[in-house]
């Protein structure tokens, strides 16, 4: 069974790491787009799904650890 502490730590770590990854991709992509480089769209568009992917991977790891116990 998932404890409250594990769930809180999952939410905090997924939020912080996802925000960092998504924010970096968003910032670099916007900077490239403003500078006139269309390659920036390849960083800007998948920024939100990439940040959510981090939380999904962390949740799967937690679920796998609970199955082993």
Beta strands, then each sheet from edge to edge (+ up, - down):
end
